[in-house]
Amino acid sequence: MRRAATIARGTATAPSPGLADVWAHPLLRSMLRAQSARRRLDQRHPWVLDTTVVLVVALFSLPDLLSHSRRGPFGEAMDRGQWPTPVLAAFAVAVVLPLWWRRRNPTVTYCVISALLLVQWSLGVWQQTGMAVLVALYSLALHGSLRALGWAAALTAAQLVLAVGLLAPVEHPFLGLFFLMGTTTAAIAIGLTLRIRRLYLATLEDRATRREIEQDQRVRLTTAAERTRIAREMHDIVGHNLSVMVSVADGAAILATNRGETTADALRILADTGRQAMSELRRVLGVLREDQGDERLLGPQPGIRDLDPLLTRVRAAGLPVTYRTTGDLDALGSGVQLTVYRIVQEALTNTLKHAGPDATADVTVAKDTDTVRITVADTGLGDRGTRSGDAGHGIVGIRQRAAMYGGTLTLGPRTVGHGWLVDVVLDVPPGDHLP
């Protein structure tokens, strides 16, 4: 079978959604990409955008410098013959040049351009470069203080009324005033809209980052809890094996003493060392169980033979399960048997939660020379995203148990038909078999 999601040997990492939910939306994805591209350009070459804006606004002054027509967009405005071209060019440069600092200091930029335009209008000069005040207002709405923006909007409206009516009268003052007020409002509205959009995207990024951190913390806590649980179970098994070793060593020491053999002292040392190890093991186990209160594990840890009762309970819960085994599984060590039992238990629990109605499951446990393969496949139609991204104890527990034996985990949809597959291969060296 083709593996949909594989975890390398000895690892137990889990995918985190993070920004996945935001990037899944096409509009938000394009907005984030555009904003990221602009940020990278500004960080590397901040002068590029400023220079482009200055040059584009300066191009609009060329018709005023090259043409001597007295007709403007609102009718006759002034007599071009009274001002030479170099003076008009100086006026245009003086108005356009402050735009270079429009993002770094938008309030000062607006004040300078507004003052220069007021001087030009009082001298009867009405140029197309007056649109620089619109760019300044847009920059102030996007980057500057909102209080300063309010004063700037009111000042601009007063200046336009004064210019159209008194300083630089035009042939159609009402049409001109309506057009100028509309463009001023549009510039401010666009700046505020982009400002709100920027705040919205920043909020989305912050929320996605916090969610990613929370997901990572949840996975870490779950992993720690599962490791503690696995450690408690393995301590019980190790404690039982040590107890058997101490009993055998004591019996062998007594027998050697009765026979007058020289190995009696070595066997006593072995028994004493085993008892000391058991004492230290109980202390460690007490630390691991300090959060369990008065809970006591009175029964032995489950093994291969306990899979039949487990499958019976699963079938009683409404999930038909078939079970096949290959090889001498009873010869496996108690730790390996416990790992196999827990992996099957967690996989079937996951199937019961997410596979949906009318699902079936197939469990296969196969033992080879130095490997054990556990396969749990179902035919469910449940939410695959929930099952693959589950940060609960089940998936994390399977990962941790597979990593404990240097195993390989395959988790994902089945390649043939519908359903879900959990495939675990454990490395079981000869030392992990029962004597």
Sequence and secondary structure as in RCSB ss.txt:
>XXXX:A:sequence
MRRAATIARGTATAPSPGLADVWAHPLLRSMLRAQSARRRLDQRHPWVLDTTVVLVVALFSLPDLLSHSRRGPFG
EAMDRGQWPTPVLAAFAVAVVLPLWWRRRNPTVTYCVISALLLVQWSLGVWQQTGMAVLVALYSLALHGSLRALG
WAAALTAAQLVLAVGLLAPVEHPFLGLFFLMGTTTAAIAIGLTLRIRRLYLATLEDRATRREIEQDQRVRLTTAA
ERTRIAREMHDIVGHNLSVMVSVADGAAILATNRGETTADALRILADTGRQAMSELRRVLGVLREDQGDERLLGP
QPGIRDLDPLLTRVRAAGLPVTYRTTGDLDALGSGVQLTVYRIVQEALTNTLKHAGPDATADVTVAKDTDTVRIT
VADTGLGDRGTRSGDAGHGIVGIRQRAAMYGGTLTLGPRTVGHGWLVDVVLDVPPGDHLP
>XXXX:A:secstr
   SSEE TT       TTHHHHTSHHHHHHHHHHHHHHHHHHH HHHHHHHHHHHHHHTTHHHHH    EETTE
E   GGGS HHHHHHHHHHHHGGGGGTTTSHHHHHHHHHHHHHHHHHTT   GGGGHHHHHHHHHHHHS HHHHH
HHHHHHHHHHHHIIIIIS  S HHHHHHHHHHHHHHHHHHHHHHHHHHHHHHHHHHHHHHHHHHHHHHHHHHHHH
HHHHHHHHHHHHHHHHHHHHHHHHHHHHHHHHHHT TTHHHHHHHHHHHHHHHHHHHHHHHHHTGGGTT    S 
   GGGHHHHHHHHHHTT  EEEEEES GGGB HHHHHHHHHHHHHHHHHHHHHS TT  EEEEEEE SSEEEEE
EEE   S HHHHHS  SHHHHHHHHHHHHTT EEEEEE SSSS EEEEEEEE  GGGB  
